[in-house]
Amino acid sequence: MADDCLFCKIRDKKIKSDIIYEDEELLAFKDINSQAPLHVLIIPRKHIEKISDVDEKNSYLIGKMIIVAGKIAKDAGVQESGYRLVFNCGPDAGQVIFHIHLHLLGGRKLGWPPG
């Protein structure tokens, strides 16, 4: 864990967050800087800085994150209308917190290209 990692502090319950899913490996919570009516961040409990740091030992987490995102989207009622999943990797892609996280966005029409 990076001592100053915001998501590790949320994971460790040192910072309060609106958690909507958790298990032994993942945590999902509402984004405080919401960009859509539904904006959830899904993180692995294990601190991994960037998508490019994922390796064979932990790559299964990415698939599990996507499955959890689908369940959250279904529970939120946006599965049929559509939702977007986004991983940002590095500063030029918009990654601000260096702990991998999957953005789940939905609940409104999302434009393309995204920005």
PEWOVEN-V874355 format. One record per residue. N is the residue number from 1. RES is the residue in one small letter. PHI is phi in whole degrees, -180 to 180 (none if undefined). PSI is psi in radians with two decimals (none if undefined). OMEGA is omega as a letter, one per 20 degrees, with the letter a starting at -180 (NA if undefined). Layout:
N_RES_PHI_PSI_OMEGA / N_RES_PHI_PSI_OMEGA
This chain:
1_m_none_2.40_r / 2_a_-81_2.26_a / 3_d_-58_-0.49_a / 4_d_-103_0.24_a / 5_c_-76_2.04_r / 6_l_-58_-0.77_a / 7_f_-70_-0.56_r / 8_c_-67_-0.64_r / 9_k_-68_-0.65_r / 10_i_-66_-0.80_r / 11_r_-55_-0.73_a / 12_d_-84_0.08_r / 13_k_64_0.45_r / 14_k_-83_-0.37_r / 15_i_-125_2.26_a / 16_k_-70_2.45_r / 17_s_-149_2.76_r / 18_d_-87_1.49_a / 19_i_-79_2.26_r / 20_i_-115_-0.17_r / 21_y_-158_2.46_r / 22_e_-158_2.55_r / 23_d_-144_-2.88_a / 24_e_-65_-0.43_a / 25_e_-116_-0.39_a / 26_l_-131_2.78_r / 27_l_-141_2.41_r / 28_a_-130_2.37_a / 29_f_-149_2.76_a / 30_k_-71_2.42_r / 31_d_-74_2.28_r / 32_i_-75_-0.26_r / 33_n_-112_1.01_a / 34_s_-58_2.35_r / 35_q_-110_0.05_r / 36_a_-160_2.85_r / 37_p_-54_-0.63_r / 38_l_-113_2.01_r / 39_h_-143_1.81_a / 40_v_-119_2.49_r / 41_l_-107_2.30_r / 42_i_-116_2.15_a / 43_i_-126_2.65_r / 44_p_-80_2.59_r / 45_r_-66_-0.58_r / 46_k_-71_2.31_r / 47_h_-76_1.99_r / 48_i_-128_2.16_a / 49_e_-68_-0.89_a / 50_k_-136_2.75_r / 51_i_-55_-0.63_r / 52_s_-68_-0.16_r / 53_d_-93_-0.06_r / 54_v_-70_2.38_r / 55_d_-128_-3.04_a / 56_e_-61_-0.57_a / 57_k_-70_-0.54_a / 58_n_-121_0.15_a / 59_s_-64_-0.45_r / 60_y_-61_-0.43_r / 61_l_-62_-0.60_a / 62_i_-64_-0.81_r / 63_g_-62_-0.72_r / 64_k_-66_-0.66_r / 65_m_-61_-0.72_a / 66_i_-67_-0.72_r / 67_i_-62_-0.79_r / 68_v_-63_-0.70_r / 69_a_-59_-0.74_r / 70_g_-62_-0.70_r / 71_k_-66_-0.72_r / 72_i_-65_-0.74_r / 73_a_-61_-0.73_r / 74_k_-64_-0.83_a / 75_d_-62_-0.55_a / 76_a_-84_-0.12_r / 77_g_82_0.36_a / 78_v_-112_0.09_a / 79_q_-59_-0.76_a / 80_e_-78_-0.71_a / 81_s_-74_-0.49_r / 82_g_119_2.70_r / 83_y_-153_2.90_a / 84_r_-122_2.47_r / 85_l_-116_2.31_a / 86_v_-137_2.26_r / 87_f_-110_2.23_r / 88_n_-102_2.38_a / 89_c_-127_1.78_r / 90_g_95_2.85_a / 91_p_-60_-0.70_a / 92_d_-67_-0.37_r / 93_a_-91_-0.06_r / 94_g_100_0.12_r / 95_q_-71_2.14_a / 96_v_-108_-0.66_r / 97_i_-106_2.16_a / 98_f_-93_1.21_r / 99_h_-150_2.05_a / 100_i_-53_2.47_r / 101_h_-153_2.50_r / 102_l_-105_2.15_r / 103_h_-85_2.27_r / 104_l_-112_2.03_a / 105_l_-122_2.40_r / 106_g_-170_-3.10_r / 107_g_94_0.01_r / 108_r_-157_2.91_r / 109_k_-71_2.23_a / 110_l_-104_2.25_a / 111_g_-76_2.88_r / 112_w_-143_2.36_j / 113_p_-72_2.77_a / 114_p_-77_-0.16_r / 115_g_150_none_NA
